Structure formats: structure tokens, C-alpha cells
Amino acid sequence: MEILAGGTVLLTIAMVCGSVLCSVVITAAAIGIPIYLMRNNQMRVQELVEKGTQGEATILSLEDTGMRINDNPRVRVELEVRMPGLAPYRVTKSVTIPLIRLSQVQVGSVLPVMVDMSDPQNPDKVGLLLK
């Protein structure tokens, strides 16, 4: 009977340790993944500012995705981008718009944009310049 009790104690200890380990991994992922994504986004923005060319875009359509980031709406916009030396082209892009800038992002609005000319059709290489 004592051997059975000792095995139960070891099993309980293993389960507690496993549970704590899972909690630590989940917490680390919940903190680490958003930080990684923010840094990655900041690096893309910095690269676009350094290598990009300024143009303008007209908002053709605007759709709420239903997602909020820090209470700011994430929207899908279809843009007609006009860049020097290129024919106008369309890009559909999802962006998070600060509430204070939402009035600038309306159908028909013309906004300045920065475009990485190495791949101007790529939505990730087009950035809205909101004032």
C-alpha cells in the first residue's frame, strides 16, 4: 500500500510541475508574440520610410474588419495608388487606424502614401501617411 501512495505522490508532483511549465510557456508566448510582431512592424515602417517614395492614393472602399487593437478599428481599405512614373493601380490593405485619425480615412479621401518601389503592388510595401 505504501508503494501505491508514493507513486500517487510522484504523479501529483509531475502533474503540478507540468501545469506550472505550461502556464509559464503560455504566459511567455502571450507576452513575447505581440512584442515580436510590434518590433517586426516597426522595422517594416522604418524600412518603408528610408527606402520609400511618396505618392498619393484615393480611398475607393472602406470596410470594418470587426477587429480592434487598443480600441482602434482595424479596417480594410481599397486604394488607387498614384506614383510618379507608374500607371495608377489598386491595392487592398488592412490597417489599424487611430480613432483620432479616422475622419481622414473615408471613401473618396486622397491621402499621401509611402511606397517601396521594389514591389509597389505588395500591400505591405504601401503605407498611409496620416497627419
Helices and strands as residue ranges (DSSP letters): H 2-51, E 53-69, E 72-82, E 89-96, G 99-104, E 110-115, G 123-125, E 126-128
